């Protein structure tokens, strides 16, 4: 079943349902010279992070704004080439 969730997906809806996630955390330690005479710090954990939570991102709908060092704000920003034409 490695990488294949087809046996777990059965078409049931998840709206207004409690979703249970099991998290298994393994311990892997890469030895270093600082470990002698004993290992002083070992960390483990996990991150809960939504993936594909929204259909799109709102970043692209933001108005373009240029804010200069002097506090001058322009809408929209003016294009300035990186190199001058010769």
C-alpha positions as CSV (number, residue, x, y, z in Angstrom):
1,X,0.0,0.0,0.0
2,X,3.0,2.3,0.0
3,X,1.9,5.7,-1.5
4,X,-1.5,4.4,-2.6
5,X,-4.5,5.8,-0.8
6,X,-7.1,4.3,-3.2
7,X,-8.0,1.7,-0.6
8,X,-8.6,4.4,2.0
9,X,-10.7,6.7,-0.1
10,X,-14.3,5.6,-0.3
11,X,-16.1,8.8,-1.4
12,X,-17.4,9.7,2.1
13,X,-17.8,13.4,2.7
14,X,-15.8,15.3,5.3
15,X,-18.0,18.4,5.7
16,X,-19.1,18.8,9.4
17,X,-17.1,15.7,10.4
18,X,-14.3,15.3,12.9
19,X,-11.1,14.4,11.2
20,X,-8.5,12.4,13.1
21,X,-4.8,12.4,12.2
22,X,-2.3,10.1,13.7
23,X,1.2,11.5,13.9
24,X,4.2,9.2,14.3
25,X,7.4,10.8,15.2
26,X,10.6,8.9,14.6
27,X,14.0,9.6,16.2
28,X,17.0,10.0,14.0
29,X,20.2,11.4,15.4
30,X,23.2,12.3,13.2
31,X,26.2,12.0,15.4
32,X,28.7,14.9,15.6
33,X,31.9,15.6,17.4
34,X,30.0,17.8,19.9
35,X,28.2,14.7,21.2
36,X,31.2,13.5,23.1
37,X,31.1,12.5,25.9
38,X,27.3,12.6,25.7
39,X,24.5,13.9,23.5
40,X,23.1,17.0,25.1
41,X,20.4,18.1,22.8
42,X,18.0,16.0,20.7
43,X,14.9,17.5,19.1
44,X,11.9,16.0,17.5
45,X,8.5,17.4,16.4
46,X,6.0,17.9,13.6
47,X,4.3,20.8,11.9
48,X,0.6,21.1,11.2
49,X,0.4,23.1,8.0
50,X,-2.6,23.4,5.6
51,X,-1.9,22.3,2.0
52,X,-4.2,23.5,-0.8
53,X,-6.4,25.1,1.7
54,X,-7.6,27.7,-0.8
55,X,-8.2,27.3,-4.5
56,X,-6.1,30.3,-5.3
57,X,-3.9,32.9,-3.5
58,X,-5.0,36.4,-3.0
59,X,-1.4,37.7,-3.4
60,X,-2.0,38.2,-7.1
61,X,-5.1,40.4,-6.5
62,X,-3.1,42.9,-4.5
63,X,-2.7,46.4,-6.0
64,X,0.8,47.3,-7.1
65,X,2.4,49.8,-4.9
66,X,5.9,51.4,-4.9
67,X,7.1,52.9,-1.7
68,X,10.3,54.9,-2.0
69,X,12.9,55.6,0.8
70,X,11.6,59.1,1.2
71,X,8.0,57.8,2.0
72,X,6.7,58.7,-1.5
73,X,4.1,56.2,-2.6
74,X,3.2,55.7,-6.3
75,X,0.4,53.6,-7.8
76,X,1.3,51.7,-10.0
77,X,5.1,51.5,-9.8
78,X,7.0,52.8,-12.8
79,X,9.2,50.3,-14.8
80,X,12.9,51.1,-14.6
81,X,15.3,48.8,-16.5
82,X,18.2,47.3,-14.6
83,X,20.7,48.3,-17.4
84,X,20.7,51.4,-19.6
85,X,20.5,50.9,-23.4
86,X,23.7,51.7,-25.2
